[in-house]
Amino acid sequence: MAEPRPGTARGLYTISVAAQMAGVAPPSLRSYEERGLVAPARTEGGTRMYSDDDIARLRRVVELAAQGVNLTGIGRILELEEENTRLRDGPPGDG
């Protein structure tokens, strides 16, 4: 099973930096979070902190949206992609 790079799931970027990296406006990121498409970490003060994994997911959301897929469809596609990855990689401890 492919392990994520160390630190890829750790929140590193504020919403303005994440938006710039993903190529969208901060309100779009808030909308994506409301729809459950991304779930950034939060500081104790409530500031969103996006990880490298979040940025990759946001870029996938942007790519699908550019292809004309609506947000509900994007959510379903992301679920299916994650399920496919889990099935392909096998159960934890396998291999």
Residue pairs with C-beta under 8 A, 6 or more apart in sequence:
1 89
1 90
1 92
1 94
1 95
2 89
4 53
5 52
7 51
7 52
8 51
8 52
8 53
9 51
9 52
9 53
10 41
10 51
11 40
11 41
11 42
11 43
11 48
11 49
11 50
11 51
11 54
12 49
12 50
12 51
12 52
13 21
13 49
13 50
13 51
13 54
13 55
14 47
14 48
14 49
14 50
15 26
15 29
15 30
15 40
15 47
15 48
15 50
16 26
17 50
18 29
18 40
18 48
18 50
18 54
18 55
18 58
19 25
19 26
19 28
19 29
21 55
21 58
22 29
22 55
22 58
22 59
22 61
22 62
23 59
23 62
24 58
24 62
29 38
29 48
29 50
29 58
31 71
32 38
32 58
32 61
32 71
33 39
33 40
33 48
35 71
35 72
35 75
36 75
37 57
37 61
37 71
37 74
37 75
37 78
38 50
38 54
38 57
38 58
38 61
39 54
40 48
40 49
40 50
40 51
40 54
41 48
41 49
41 50
41 51
42 48
42 49
43 49
50 58
57 78
60 78
60 81
61 74
61 78
64 73
64 74
64 77
65 71
65 74
69 77
